[in-house]
Amino acid sequence: MVPKVRLPDARKMITLEVVANTRLSPSFANITLGGPELEHFKPAGDDQAVRLFFPREGQEKLRMPRVNSEAWIAELLVMSKASRPWVRNFTIRRARPELNEVDIEIVLHADTPASAWVRRARPGDPAGIFDIGLTYLPPARAEWQMLVGDESALPAILAILDDAPESLAAQVYLEVPETADIRPDIVVPEGVHVHWLARDGADGLPGTLALDAIRQATLPPGRFYTWVAGESRMATGLRRHLVNDRDVPKPDIAFIGYWKHGRSSPG
Ligand SMILES: Cc1cc2nc3c(=O)[nH]c(=O)nc-3n(C[C@H](O)[C@H](O)[C@H](O)COP(=O)(O)OP(=O)(O)OC[C@H]3O[C@@H](n4cnc5c(N)ncnc54)[C@H](O)[C@@H]3O)c2cc1C
């Protein structure tokens, strides 16, 4: 199923600069991007995500697509590989429109294009964004919510929790690579229970611990909305469990494969 997406009314290709590159924990870095073109970006909060364009190794300049629509993909494909930027999807963790800045938290895992860029990104380096909207759209009928993510969805879930009303009741399952990646200081509404799960070298795909924990959990009563994102087998596996074993209606589940084990993102 293609998740329901709320797209912005108008969007533009935006070219920015790295303002800061800060290591948050063993597996996470925060990249702050800024620049005057952010006046064209409308922060929507929650899991709002962007295509992030960044230079390949050795490219001094960033060649951004010019079209402000999904036709950017065709534009990118006709560029020679030597001049084409990398493009990956990331969440806007925080926006500070008054400073023309946004934060993006990126998981460092092996020597992939995004991880390698984060390791070399310095203030002043170019990067670009294109808004792709958000998928966290809880219906009014939900009495409580279940939010589930592996490390790739941690920024989205933290942003959702930052924007949550005080009345939110939720069970939140967050799986991270290491105990040292847990954010012990997050502040959440009283009715929100956060279950941190750290793999700490355990075997299995990211998301397995979260899936197992939910399979064994006694969930609160009442109709609930689930938002799950991360490794695609975790997202589809959770949906299958909720629908088949817990009789959850399909429209009450938003499941988004953020990445696929063993496959690079296109672009
Ligand atoms: C809407 C949306 C929002 C997202 N938000 C974020 C975000 O805020 N922060 C974030 O870090 N990620 C986020 N992701 C996931 C991110 O786009 C992918 O992880 C992406 O593949 C990273 O690119 P890469 O260059 O590191 O790896 P790729 O070149 O795409 O993949 C190379 C290899 O690494 C593996 N791989 C990819 N991602 C991971 C991972 N997280 N852990 C372990 N192995 C991996 C792949 O399976 C492949 O084998 C988001 C994805 C979507 C669709």
The ligand as an ORCA input file, in Angstrom:
! r2SCAN-3c Opt
* xyz 0 1
  C      10.396      9.537      4.375
  C      11.739      9.024      4.910
  C      12.348      9.671      5.981
  C      13.592      9.202      6.474
  N      14.189      9.859      7.515
  C      15.432      9.460      7.941
  C      16.107     10.195      8.973
  O      15.640     11.221      9.458
  N      17.335      9.738      9.374
  C      17.915      8.614      8.812
  O      19.055      8.267      9.195
  N      17.282      7.904      7.853
  C      16.069      8.315      7.395
  N      15.443      7.628      6.386
  C      16.099      6.417      5.858
  C      17.202      6.747      4.838
  O      16.657      7.416      3.715
  C      17.840      5.404      4.364
  O      18.407      4.740      5.459
  C      18.851      5.591      3.257
  O      19.017      4.336      2.644
  C      20.206      6.078      3.744
  O      21.071      6.222      2.638
  P      22.549      5.625      2.623
  O      23.278      6.380      1.564
  O      23.103      5.653      4.012
  O      22.375      4.100      2.250
  P      21.964      3.429      0.821
  O      22.963      3.739     -0.218
  O      20.538      3.786      0.521
  O      22.044      1.872      1.186
  C      23.302      1.203      1.276
  C      23.167     -0.029      2.159
  O      22.891      0.394      3.501
  C      21.725     -0.236      3.996
  N      21.038      0.738      4.858
  C      20.333      1.832      4.466
  N      19.872      2.504      5.552
  C      20.272      1.815      6.636
  C      20.116      2.008      8.046
  N      19.442      3.050      8.549
  N      20.676      1.096      8.872
  C      21.387      0.038      8.406
  N      21.573     -0.203      7.067
  C      21.028      0.679      6.208
  C      20.925     -0.618      2.762
  O      20.105     -1.719      3.004
  C      22.016     -0.939      1.754
  O      22.451     -2.266      1.908
  C      14.209      8.070      5.881
  C      13.570      7.425      4.782
  C      12.362      7.903      4.309
  C      11.706      7.199      3.126
*
